[in-house]
Amino acid sequence: MKIVVLAKQVPDTRNVGKNAMKEDGTVNRAALPAIFNPEDLNALEQALRLKDKHAGSTVQLLTMGPGRAADIIREGLFRGADGGVLLTDRKFAGADTLATSYALSRALQKLQPDLIIAGRQAIDGDTAQVGPQVAEKLNFPQVTYAEEIVGYNGKEIVIKRRLEHGVETVSSTLPLVVTVHGSAAPCRPRHAKCLMKYKHSRTATEQQENPSPYYNESLRITEWGVADVGGEEQQFGLSGSPTKVKKIENIVFAAKEAKRLTAADKDVEELVIELIGNHTIG
Ligand SMILES: Cc1cc2nc3c(=O)[nH]c(=O)nc-3n(C[C@H](O)[C@H](O)[C@H](O)COP(=O)(O)OP(=O)(O)OC[C@H]3O[C@@H](n4cnc5c(N)ncnc54)[C@H](O)[C@@H]3O)c2cc1C
């Protein structure tokens, strides 16, 4: 089984500072500490479990982002993935979910996987749109909110979904797009052997910019741009994005803004009146 995990490098939203946004309304990713999107780690674990069960299967990571997003591929390699592709090009910058899913789907058409596993949601955009959009663009069926990929019998894959009021078990044929919920099993830690093997893995650009004497071709992380994935240029990046992020700001509650309430009807009633009054509800 050829599995591709969609993994995003996200700003650690626990740390949004004042220069988080650029003048043009796009996120200033260089100014924010970057992490592996949490639910994409759950997605990676589901992929690695399938690889453990089905000999000959491979797990590749696919991430779209600036050069430093190669860290996402390395992190996946350290945990047991077989390789990855960094989709990076200035023409991808400023992409909303439509343009992001278009670029990812172009790369996936080139990779031809049997199974695509994404996280349910990224902690920065928070839209949970990319997984389903990729499925639509590839005309693949999709199973979202997966909590566990139970198994694959060569014909059908069985998946448990985490829903609001319980768990639902569904099955599908391949190819398929699955999005994984944070209630799924946590990702296994880095494996010492994989860490030793891949610690000098890098993209050609990284090797050019900061050569490592330990680097060799077998440690190359594939880098693709618009020219490698083809497609209609105006559908990539800012030009392909009907949604523009106008402004994000860091909301820090000051102590005086907090109010302690009891469960008494009077307190609850006053709170509801206040929330309606400031248009938070109603
Ligand atoms: C505060 C904020 C608000 C935003 N609001 C919107 C909005 O309302 N509408 C909109 O269209 N865009 C919005 N964006 C832009 C959006 O974040 C980007 O388009 C982003 O690349 C994808 O959307 P997302 O972060 O919501 O990801 P989600 O759709 O939540 O991601 C779901 C999954 O898709 C995969 N995935 C997502 N991005 C990538 C990637 N770059 N590489 C590999 N896999 C990936 C991951 O597996 C991820 O778990 C917003 C951005 C910010 C910072």
The ligand as a Tripos MOL2 file, in Angstrom:
@<TRIPOS>MOLECULE
LIG
   53    58     1     0     0
SMALL
NO_CHARGES

@<TRIPOS>ATOM
      1 C1         -5.9320   32.6830   11.3910 C.3       1 LIG1
      2 C2         -6.0950   32.1350   10.0100 C.ar      1 LIG1
      3 C3         -7.3680   32.0220    9.4810 C.ar      1 LIG1
      4 C4         -7.5360   31.4850    8.2000 C.ar      1 LIG1
      5 N1         -8.7970   31.3820    7.7140 N.ar      1 LIG1
      6 C5         -8.9700   30.8630    6.4890 C.ar      1 LIG1
      7 C6        -10.2860   30.7000    5.9590 C.ar      1 LIG1
      8 O1        -11.2760   31.0520    6.5890 O.2       1 LIG1
      9 N2        -10.4220   30.1530    4.7310 N.ar      1 LIG1
     10 C7         -9.3420   29.7820    4.0050 C.ar      1 LIG1
     11 O2         -9.5380   29.2830    2.8930 O.2       1 LIG1
     12 N3         -8.0800   29.9120    4.4580 N.ar      1 LIG1
     13 C8         -7.8870   30.4350    5.6970 C.ar      1 LIG1
     14 N4         -6.6330   30.5630    6.1830 N.ar      1 LIG1
     15 C9         -5.5150   30.1480    5.3600 C.3       1 LIG1
     16 C10        -5.2810   28.6800    5.6400 C.3       1 LIG1
     17 O3         -4.7440   28.5550    6.8880 O.3       1 LIG1
     18 C11        -4.2930   28.1090    4.6870 C.3       1 LIG1
     19 O4         -4.8610   28.0320    3.4750 O.3       1 LIG1
     20 C12        -3.8160   26.7410    5.0240 C.3       1 LIG1
     21 O5         -2.7860   26.3500    4.2110 O.3       1 LIG1
     22 C13        -4.8100   25.6210    4.9900 C.3       1 LIG1
     23 O6         -5.9060   25.8060    5.7840 O.3       1 LIG1
     24 P1         -5.9620   25.3850    7.3210 P.3       1 LIG1
     25 O7         -4.7930   25.8940    8.0250 O.co2     1 LIG1
     26 O8         -7.2910   25.7410    7.8140 O.co2     1 LIG1
     27 O9         -5.8340   23.7880    7.2770 O.3       1 LIG1
     28 P2         -6.9420   22.6930    7.5680 P.3       1 LIG1
     29 O10        -7.9270   22.6220    6.4660 O.co2     1 LIG1
     30 O11        -7.4990   22.8280    8.9390 O.co2     1 LIG1
     31 O12        -5.9450   21.4240    7.5040 O.3       1 LIG1
     32 C14        -6.4690   20.1310    7.5130 C.3       1 LIG1
     33 C15        -5.3540   19.1770    7.1620 C.3       1 LIG1
     34 O13        -4.9100   19.3990    5.8070 O.3       1 LIG1
     35 C16        -3.5090   19.1660    5.7120 C.3       1 LIG1
     36 N5         -2.8440   20.4230    5.3350 N.ar      1 LIG1
     37 C17        -3.2850   21.7060    5.4920 C.ar      1 LIG1
     38 N6         -2.3650   22.5910    5.0320 N.ar      1 LIG1
     39 C18        -1.3170   21.8360    4.5800 C.ar      1 LIG1
     40 C19        -0.0460   22.1400    4.0070 C.ar      1 LIG1
     41 N7          0.3310   23.4050    3.7990 N.pl3     1 LIG1
     42 N8          0.7880   21.1070    3.6980 N.ar      1 LIG1
     43 C20         0.4060   19.8220    3.8990 C.ar      1 LIG1
     44 N9         -0.7850   19.4510    4.4450 N.ar      1 LIG1
     45 C21        -1.6210   20.4530    4.7730 C.ar      1 LIG1
     46 C22        -3.0490   18.7190    7.1010 C.3       1 LIG1
     47 O14        -3.1240   17.3190    7.1890 O.3       1 LIG1
     48 C23        -4.1000   19.3470    8.0090 C.3       1 LIG1
     49 O15        -4.2810   18.6920    9.2410 O.3       1 LIG1
     50 C24        -6.4170   31.0670    7.4570 C.ar      1 LIG1
     51 C25        -5.1290   31.1880    8.0020 C.ar      1 LIG1
     52 C26        -4.9750   31.7070    9.2530 C.ar      1 LIG1
     53 C27        -3.6150   31.7830    9.8320 C.3       1 LIG1
@<TRIPOS>BOND
     1     1     2 1
     2     2     3 ar
     3     2    52 ar
     4     3     4 ar
     5     4     5 ar
     6     4    50 ar
     7     5     6 ar
     8     6     7 ar
     9     6    13 1
    10     7     8 2
    11     7     9 ar
    12     9    10 ar
    13    10    11 2
    14    10    12 ar
    15    12    13 ar
    16    13    14 ar
    17    14    15 1
    18    14    50 ar
    19    15    16 1
    20    16    17 1
    21    16    18 1
    22    18    19 1
    23    18    20 1
    24    20    21 1
    25    20    22 1
    26    22    23 1
    27    23    24 1
    28    24    25 2
    29    24    26 1
    30    24    27 1
    31    27    28 1
    32    28    29 2
    33    28    30 1
    34    28    31 1
    35    31    32 1
    36    32    33 1
    37    33    34 1
    38    33    48 1
    39    34    35 1
    40    35    36 1
    41    35    46 1
    42    36    37 ar
    43    36    45 ar
    44    37    38 ar
    45    38    39 ar
    46    39    40 ar
    47    39    45 ar
    48    40    41 1
    49    40    42 ar
    50    42    43 ar
    51    43    44 ar
    52    44    45 ar
    53    46    47 1
    54    46    48 1
    55    48    49 1
    56    50    51 ar
    57    51    52 ar
    58    52    53 1
@<TRIPOS>SUBSTRUCTURE
     1 LIG1         1 GROUP 0 **** ****
